[in-house]
Amino acid sequence: MTALLLVAADQTLAAGPVLGSVGMSGLTITTGIVLLAGLRGSDRIELTRDKAGGIGIVFGTLAAAAGDMWGDVAEGVAEVPAALVEGTAAGDVGLGLTALALTATMFLFKWEKLVIPSVLGISAGVTYGQAGGIWGIGSTLVVKLAGVLGAL
């Protein structure tokens, strides 16, 4: 019994003294739970359009960084709004304008249902990482901060 406790204590300390082993997938799941709780109604999380979009951006960025199933889900969500922006008669607008259009659409309109800015945020989070430039800086910052948080 004592040996089991010592092994468990060693694994916890090796993984991180505060949060233990979280990882990028764990942070993605937690962010998704926060977003879902806010959308479904929670007495602890009250979402506004800006909060829903911001949490969606963080979820999309973390999901793309986590890869595997989470990356596939986020990229699937991102394809729909991005296709609407890129598929216009304006021609090949590029990922930079797609990121800008998603951000403007998410934050400038008054949305009755907060699921729309959430989905736009998830799409924007994935697009930011692909677009590069200033969008990529924000995406990299979120991933780096998540790495620091996961190391706690």
C-alpha positions as a Markdown table, in Angstrom:
| # | Residue | x | y | z |
|---|---|---|---|---|
| 1 | Met | 0.0 | 0.0 | 0.0 |
| 2 | Thr | 2.8 | 2.4 | 0.9 |
| 3 | Ala | 4.6 | 1.6 | -2.4 |
| 4 | Leu | 1.5 | 2.5 | -4.4 |
| 5 | Leu | 1.2 | 5.9 | -2.6 |
| 6 | Leu | 4.9 | 6.7 | -3.2 |
| 7 | Val | 4.6 | 5.8 | -6.9 |
| 8 | Ala | 1.5 | 8.0 | -7.3 |
| 9 | Ala | 3.2 | 10.9 | -5.5 |
| 10 | Asp | 6.3 | 10.6 | -7.7 |
| 11 | Gln | 4.1 | 10.7 | -10.9 |
| 12 | Thr | 2.2 | 13.7 | -9.6 |
| 13 | Leu | 5.3 | 15.7 | -8.8 |
| 14 | Ala | 6.9 | 14.7 | -12.1 |
| 15 | Ala | 3.9 | 15.9 | -14.0 |
| 16 | Gly | 3.6 | 19.3 | -12.3 |
| 17 | Pro | 3.2 | 20.4 | -8.7 |
| 18 | Val | -0.1 | 22.3 | -9.2 |
| 19 | Leu | -2.2 | 20.8 | -12.0 |
| 20 | Gly | -0.6 | 17.5 | -12.6 |
| 21 | Ser | -0.5 | 16.2 | -16.1 |
| 22 | Val | -2.9 | 18.3 | -18.2 |
| 23 | Gly | -1.5 | 18.5 | -21.7 |
| 24 | Met | -2.9 | 20.3 | -24.7 |
| 25 | Ser | -5.9 | 18.0 | -25.1 |
| 26 | Gly | -6.8 | 18.4 | -21.4 |
| 27 | Leu | -6.8 | 22.2 | -21.8 |
| 28 | Thr | -8.9 | 21.9 | -25.0 |
| 29 | Ile | -11.4 | 19.7 | -23.2 |
| 30 | Thr | -11.6 | 22.2 | -20.2 |
| 31 | Thr | -12.0 | 25.2 | -22.6 |
| 32 | Gly | -14.8 | 23.3 | -24.4 |
| 33 | Ile | -16.5 | 22.5 | -21.1 |
| 34 | Val | -16.4 | 26.2 | -20.1 |
| 35 | Leu | -17.8 | 27.2 | -23.5 |
| 36 | Leu | -20.5 | 24.6 | -23.4 |
| 37 | Ala | -21.5 | 25.5 | -19.8 |
| 38 | Gly | -21.8 | 29.2 | -20.8 |
| 39 | Leu | -23.9 | 28.4 | -23.9 |
| 40 | Arg | -26.2 | 26.0 | -22.1 |
| 41 | Gly | -26.7 | 28.3 | -19.1 |
| 42 | Ser | -24.7 | 28.3 | -16.0 |
| 43 | Asp | -24.9 | 30.3 | -12.8 |
| 44 | Arg | -21.1 | 30.5 | -12.8 |
| 45 | Ile | -20.4 | 31.4 | -16.4 |
| 46 | Glu | -22.3 | 34.2 | -18.0 |
| 47 | Leu | -21.4 | 34.7 | -21.7 |
| 48 | Thr | -21.7 | 37.8 | -23.7 |
| 49 | Arg | -21.0 | 37.9 | -27.5 |
| 50 | Asp | -17.4 | 39.0 | -26.8 |
| 51 | Lys | -16.7 | 36.3 | -24.2 |
| 52 | Ala | -18.3 | 33.6 | -26.4 |
| 53 | Gly | -16.2 | 34.6 | -29.3 |
| 54 | Gly | -13.0 | 34.9 | -27.2 |
| 55 | Ile | -13.5 | 31.5 | -25.6 |
| 56 | Gly | -14.2 | 30.1 | -29.1 |
| 57 | Ile | -11.0 | 31.5 | -30.4 |
| 58 | Val | -9.0 | 29.9 | -27.5 |
| 59 | Phe | -10.8 | 26.6 | -28.0 |
| 60 | Gly | -10.1 | 26.6 | -31.7 |
| 61 | Thr | -6.5 | 27.5 | -31.2 |
| 62 | Leu | -5.9 | 24.9 | -28.5 |
| 63 | Ala | -7.8 | 22.2 | -30.5 |
| 64 | Ala | -5.7 | 22.9 | -33.6 |
| 65 | Ala | -2.5 | 22.7 | -31.5 |
| 66 | Ala | -3.7 | 19.5 | -29.8 |
| 67 | Gly | -4.1 | 17.7 | -33.1 |
| 68 | Asp | -5.7 | 14.3 | -33.5 |
| 69 | Met | -9.4 | 14.3 | -33.0 |
| 70 | Trp | -9.5 | 17.8 | -31.6 |
| 71 | Gly | -7.7 | 19.2 | -34.6 |
| 72 | Asp | -10.1 | 17.4 | -36.9 |
| 73 | Val | -13.1 | 18.8 | -35.1 |
| 74 | Ala | -11.9 | 22.4 | -35.0 |
| 75 | Glu | -10.8 | 22.3 | -38.7 |
| 76 | Gly | -14.2 | 20.8 | -39.6 |
| 77 | Val | -16.0 | 23.7 | -37.8 |
| 78 | Ala | -13.6 | 26.2 | -39.4 |
| 79 | Glu | -14.3 | 25.1 | -42.9 |
| 80 | Val | -17.8 | 26.3 | -43.1 |
| 81 | Pro | -17.4 | 30.0 | -42.2 |
| 82 | Ala | -14.1 | 30.2 | -44.0 |
| 83 | Ala | -15.6 | 28.7 | -47.1 |
| 84 | Leu | -18.3 | 31.4 | -47.0 |
| 85 | Val | -15.7 | 34.2 | -46.9 |
| 86 | Glu | -13.2 | 32.6 | -49.3 |
| 87 | Gly | -15.9 | 31.5 | -51.8 |
| 88 | Thr | -17.1 | 35.0 | -52.7 |
| 89 | Ala | -17.0 | 36.7 | -56.1 |
| 90 | Ala | -14.1 | 38.8 | -54.9 |
| 91 | Gly | -11.7 | 36.0 | -55.9 |
| 92 | Asp | -8.8 | 34.6 | -53.9 |
| 93 | Val | -8.9 | 36.8 | -50.8 |
| 94 | Gly | -6.3 | 34.8 | -48.7 |
| 95 | Leu | -6.3 | 33.6 | -45.1 |
| 96 | Gly | -5.4 | 37.0 | -43.7 |
| 97 | Leu | -8.7 | 38.5 | -45.0 |
| 98 | Thr | -10.5 | 35.4 | -43.9 |
| 99 | Ala | -9.2 | 35.9 | -40.4 |
| 100 | Leu | -10.1 | 39.6 | -40.5 |
| 101 | Ala | -13.6 | 38.9 | -41.8 |
| 102 | Leu | -14.3 | 36.2 | -39.3 |
| 103 | Thr | -13.2 | 38.5 | -36.4 |
| 104 | Ala | -15.3 | 41.4 | -37.7 |
| 105 | Thr | -18.4 | 39.3 | -38.2 |
| 106 | Met | -18.0 | 37.7 | -34.7 |
| 107 | Phe | -17.5 | 41.0 | -32.8 |
| 108 | Leu | -19.4 | 43.7 | -34.8 |
| 109 | Phe | -22.9 | 42.2 | -35.1 |
| 110 | Lys | -25.5 | 41.8 | -32.4 |
| 111 | Trp | -26.1 | 38.0 | -32.1 |
| 112 | Glu | -29.3 | 36.7 | -30.5 |
| 113 | Lys | -27.8 | 33.3 | -30.1 |
| 114 | Leu | -24.3 | 33.1 | -28.7 |
| 115 | Val | -23.6 | 29.8 | -30.5 |
| 116 | Ile | -22.9 | 31.8 | -33.7 |
| 117 | Pro | -20.0 | 33.9 | -32.3 |
| 118 | Ser | -18.8 | 30.8 | -30.5 |
| 119 | Val | -18.6 | 28.9 | -33.9 |
| 120 | Leu | -17.1 | 31.9 | -35.6 |
| 121 | Gly | -14.5 | 32.1 | -32.8 |
| 122 | Ile | -13.6 | 28.4 | -33.2 |
| 123 | Ser | -13.2 | 29.0 | -36.9 |
| 124 | Ala | -11.1 | 32.1 | -36.3 |
| 125 | Gly | -8.9 | 30.4 | -33.8 |
| 126 | Val | -8.0 | 27.7 | -36.4 |
| 127 | Thr | -7.6 | 30.3 | -39.2 |
| 128 | Tyr | -5.3 | 32.6 | -37.1 |
| 129 | Gly | -2.7 | 29.8 | -36.9 |
| 130 | Gln | -2.9 | 29.2 | -40.6 |
| 131 | Ala | -2.9 | 32.8 | -41.7 |
| 132 | Gly | 0.4 | 33.9 | -40.2 |
| 133 | Gly | 1.3 | 37.5 | -39.7 |
| 134 | Ile | -0.3 | 39.2 | -36.7 |
| 135 | Trp | -2.9 | 36.5 | -36.5 |
| 136 | Gly | -0.2 | 33.9 | -36.1 |
| 137 | Ile | 1.4 | 35.9 | -33.3 |
| 138 | Gly | -1.8 | 35.8 | -31.3 |
| 139 | Ser | -2.2 | 32.1 | -32.0 |
| 140 | Thr | 1.4 | 31.3 | -30.9 |
| 141 | Leu | 0.9 | 33.3 | -27.7 |
| 142 | Val | -2.2 | 31.3 | -26.8 |
| 143 | Val | -0.4 | 28.0 | -27.4 |
| 144 | Lys | 2.7 | 29.2 | -25.4 |
| 145 | Leu | 0.5 | 30.3 | -22.5 |
| 146 | Ala | -1.3 | 27.0 | -22.5 |
| 147 | Gly | 2.1 | 25.2 | -22.4 |
| 148 | Val | 3.0 | 27.3 | -19.4 |
| 149 | Leu | -0.3 | 26.6 | -17.7 |
| 150 | Gly | 0.0 | 22.9 | -18.5 |
| 151 | Ala | 3.5 | 22.8 | -16.8 |
| 152 | Leu | 2.1 | 24.2 | -13.6 |
